[in-house]
Amino acid sequence: MIHRTIYILVIAWVLLVSCNNGTPKNVLPVNTMKVVMFDMLKADEWYARKLVGDTLMLRIKEDIPLYEQVFAIHKITKKEFFDSYHYYEAHPVAYKELVDSLESYANKQKLKTLKK
């Protein structure tokens, strides 16, 4: 009898935890986050090609305005982005979904570029 009660409690706990998988309201959804991250990666790539051979410290200082432009384009704040990014980092399943979504989005953008 006690084993059955424990079994039922464990199943109820698992169901409760699995139903509570919604992201907090202050976290950007995956579909928004992937586009912002894609644009940030493009900004990094542009900057890396622009300043080949520059020092890392100078690069870090000059990356900041590029990121601020990306945040402005997407109408988000630096805090919103980094709060969301830290959330995804702390939740491996959500982070994997984000990275997979970003990879898929990047491949679609590459195909669009190749077709032009």
N, C-alpha and C positions, 0 to 999 in steps of 0.2 A: 504494500500500500504506500509506504513512504517513497519507494523508488518511483512509483507512478506519479506521485505529487511532485517530486523533484524533476522528473521528465517533463511534466506539463509546465512547470515554472521555467525551465530552460527554454522550451519551445516558445512560450509567451515572451520571454526576454528577447530571444532572437528575432521574433516578429516585430516587437516594439522597436528594437534598434534598427532593423532593416527598413521600417516604415519612416523613420526619422532621418532620412538621407537628404533632405532639402538643404540647399545652401543658404547661409544667412543673407539677409536683404542687402547688406553692404558689400557683398561679393558680386563682381561682374559676372554675368552668365558666360558660359564657355564660348558661345557664338560671338560675343562681343570681345572677350579676352583674346581669342585666337587672332582676330583682325588687328587688334592693338599690338599684340606681340609680333605679328607678321610685319607690321609697319616699323616697329622698333628694330627688328632684325634687318630690314631694308635700310634703315637709317645707319645702323652699324656698318653694314656692307659698303654703303656709299662713302661713309667717313673713312673706313679702312682703305679704300681705293684712293681716296683723295690725299691722305697723308701717309703714304708708304714710307716706312723708315722713321716715323716720328716716335718720340718717347711715349711710354704708356701713361705717365702722369699728365702730359699735355692732352693726350687723347681722352682720358677720363674727364678732364675739365671741359673739353669742348664737346663731348657727347651730350652733356646736360641740356644745352639749348635745343639739340635735335630731339631729345626725348620730350621736352616741354612742347615742342611743335606737334609731335605725335599726340600728346595728351590733349592739346587744344583742338586738333582736327577731330578727335573722337569725343570731345566735350566731356572729358573726365579729368580728375585731379591726380596729381602724383600719389597722394594718399590713397585714393580709391584703387589705383592700379596696384600699388605695393601691398595694400591690405588684401586685395584679391589674390595677388601672386603668392603671398605668404599662406593664405588659406589653402590654395591648391597644392603648395609644397607640403603642407602638413597633412594632406589627405591624398594618399597615393592613388586611389582609384579615380578620384576626380582629376588628379594631375595627369594620369595616363590618358584619360578621356580628352583633356585639354591638349596634350602633346600630339595625340593621334589626330585630333581635329585640326590642329595647326599644320601638321604634315600634309593632311589631305587638302587643306585650303591652299597651301604653298604649291602643291602639285597642280591643282586646278589653275592657279594664277600663272604657273610656268607654261602650261598648255595654251592658255589664252595668249601669252606673249609669243609663243612659237607660231601660232596660227596667223598672227598679224603680218 
